[in-house]
Amino acid sequence: MSEPALRRALVDYSRAMHVAGWVANHDGNLSGRLPAGDRFVCTPTAFSKADVGLDDLLTVGPDGARLAGPHKPFSELAMHLAVYRARPGVGAVVHAHPPFATAFGAAGRPLPHPFLPEAVVSLGAEVPTVPLTAPGKPAVDALAPFIERVDAVLVAGNGVFAWGPDVETAYLRLELVEHMARIAHAASALGGVQPLPADMVTALVKRRRDAGLAAPREGQPAVAAGSASGSSPDVVAEATRRALAGIPGADPARVARLAAEALSARRPART
Ligand SMILES: [Zn+2]
């Protein structure tokens, strides 16, 4: 995407976030990768997303240092840059506090997923919750194990981060996470969402993978930051327990079988 088109998209979706009611005060931030690959355009700190104009955007280097622009970058920029470092194909990262999804994280509840077939094709079989941490480096370290596995995360005590090849795709992923959270919340008054059958999830994940939509390490267990590979059974068991906690009636044995199938899937090319 050209620099003028990227800047236009960042301003348009910044305002869209405000209109959607996903941000208050100075919440939320958006960034995009410039064609050169190692420079980024982002929204300024301390701005309502309703007020960001083309001249307010700034350009930063791979370390977050400001290269151009009249304002300062936002403090969560380090989380965006961690995504860009780990995912060379990612062209944009967006973050907001959409109220329904953010409520799940604030309540310490995982987002019930998957319960809608189309959402599995769009987001994969997992929308994980990144544990609550202090801002800054702890937040980057907490996010790191998820970046190569998914394209959207809920961050406990914060909101939703989503990324994709362009600003529109990243925004639509965030929008879908919030929409699922709204539906799950509405369904909770009716007894809660029903999980999809495991064989359906397996087929949908395969469709997503065949379409080239899967994240590089999708379906693989979380790897602690700095660790080359491998997984701890404890990490898998804990992730499974947390996921099932949000899905009334979930069958742990079926989920375990699905996880084993996903883990044995061949690792796709980086996207
Ligand atoms: Zn935030």
Residues whose N, C-alpha, C, O or C-beta is under 5 A from the ligand:
A	BS01	ZN	N158 G159
